[in-house]
Amino acid sequence: MKILWQAVLLILISTSAYAENDVIKNEIFDNISHEFVECASYFSIVSQAMRNVSDQTVAEKYKQASDTAIKYAVIAAEESRATEMAQKVTLARFELGLKSMLKEIDNEVSNISILSNKYAFRCKGAMENPDAMMKEWGNKIIDKHDKS
């Protein structure tokens, strides 16, 4: 997966004036990492909601999706920092994401539709097609820097 990400990023920035700019590369990977962490937080809360209604099979599916999203977030975070720091940053973001999302639903998983409306489609897409999400972030960041 890490090699795929580096290949996608290389294609994106090689056609840009920022081909050798580590700041741009780090910003792209930081946004990718952040998005995967948001998804991990969302999937974790959905998993808990499914456990609460005794749907263990679906709960486990979302738990696995959360774990996978965390792994992807760490891989992306490692592009701009040491492994240990990438893990710390990812865990902190995950905890902040959980707290923020739980606050948004008044700590009541029965209000999960609020989060689903905001995150389900985007997170499903990021997990099923991470290269498209990576390209999107690459294009957004490069366009932002082209305009400045």
C-alpha positions in Angstrom: 0.0 0.0 0.0 2.8 2.4 0.9 4.4 1.9 -2.5 1.1 2.6 -4.3 0.7 5.8 -2.3 4.2 6.9 -3.2 3.6 6.1 -6.9 0.3 8.1 -6.9 2.0 11.1 -5.2 5.0 10.9 -7.6 2.7 11.1 -10.6 0.8 14.0 -9.1 3.7 16.1 -8.2 6.0 15.2 -11.1 3.6 17.1 -13.4 3.6 20.1 -11.0 6.0 22.9 -10.4 6.3 21.5 -6.9 8.0 18.2 -7.9 10.7 18.5 -5.3 8.8 20.4 -2.6 8.7 18.3 0.6 6.3 20.8 2.2 3.7 20.0 -0.5 4.3 16.3 -0.2 4.0 16.4 3.6 0.8 18.5 3.4 -0.8 16.0 1.0 0.1 13.0 3.2 -1.0 14.8 6.3 -4.5 15.4 4.8 -4.7 11.8 3.7 -3.7 10.6 7.1 -6.3 12.9 8.8 -9.1 11.7 6.5 -8.3 8.0 7.3 -8.3 8.9 11.0 -11.7 10.5 10.7 -13.0 7.4 9.0 -11.4 5.2 11.7 -13.3 7.2 14.3 -16.5 7.0 12.4 -16.2 3.2 11.8 -15.4 2.7 15.5 -18.6 4.5 16.6 -20.7 2.5 14.1 -19.1 -0.7 15.4 -20.2 0.2 18.9 -23.7 1.1 17.7 -24.0 -2.3 16.0 -22.8 -4.0 19.2 -25.5 -2.2 21.1 -28.2 -3.7 18.9 -26.5 -7.1 19.1 -25.4 -7.3 15.5 -22.0 -8.7 16.2 -21.2 -9.6 12.6 -21.7 -6.0 11.3 -20.0 -4.7 14.4 -16.9 -6.7 13.7 -16.9 -5.6 10.0 -16.8 -2.0 11.1 -14.2 -2.7 13.8 -12.0 -4.2 11.0 -12.6 -1.2 8.8 -11.6 1.1 11.7 -8.4 -0.9 12.3 -7.5 -0.8 8.5 -8.2 3.0 8.3 -5.8 3.5 11.3 -3.1 1.5 9.6 -3.5 3.6 6.4 -3.4 6.8 8.5 -0.2 5.8 10.1 1.4 4.9 6.8 0.5 8.3 5.4 1.7 10.1 8.6 5.0 8.3 8.3 5.7 10.1 5.1 6.4 13.3 7.1 7.5 12.1 10.5 9.3 9.2 12.3 7.2 6.1 12.8 6.9 6.5 16.6 5.7 10.1 16.1 3.3 9.1 13.3 1.7 6.5 15.6 1.4 9.1 18.4 -0.1 11.7 16.1 -2.5 9.2 14.6 -3.7 8.0 18.0 -4.2 11.6 19.2 -6.2 12.4 16.1 -8.2 9.2 16.6 -9.1 10.1 20.2 -9.9 13.7 19.2 -12.1 12.4 16.4 -14.0 10.0 18.7 -14.6 12.8 21.2 -15.8 15.3 18.6 -18.1 12.8 16.9 -19.5 11.5 20.2 -20.2 15.1 21.2 -21.9 15.7 17.9 -24.4 12.9 18.6 -24.7 13.8 22.3 -22.9 10.6 23.3 -25.8 8.6 22.1 -25.0 6.1 19.4 -28.7 5.9 18.5 -28.1 9.3 16.9 -25.6 7.6 14.5 -27.5 8.8 11.4 -26.0 12.3 12.1 -22.5 10.9 11.6 -23.5 8.6 8.8 -24.9 11.5 6.8 -21.6 13.3 7.2 -19.0 10.4 6.9 -20.5 7.2 5.5 -20.2 7.9 1.8 -16.8 9.6 1.9 -15.3 6.9 4.2 -16.7 4.0 2.2 -15.1 5.6 -0.9 -11.8 6.2 0.8 -11.6 2.6 1.9 -12.7 1.0 -1.3 -10.7 3.3 -3.6 -7.9 5.0 -1.6 -5.9 5.9 -4.7 -8.8 8.2 -5.9 -8.9 9.9 -2.5 -5.1 10.3 -2.6 -5.3 11.8 -6.1 -8.0 14.2 -4.9 -6.0 15.4 -2.0 -2.9 15.8 -4.2 -4.8 17.8 -6.7 -6.4 20.0 -4.0 -3.1 20.8 -2.3 -1.2 21.4 -5.6 -4.1 23.7 -6.8 -4.0 25.6 -3.6 -0.3 26.2 -3.9 -0.6 27.1 -7.6 -3.0 29.8 -6.7 -0.8 31.3 -4.0 
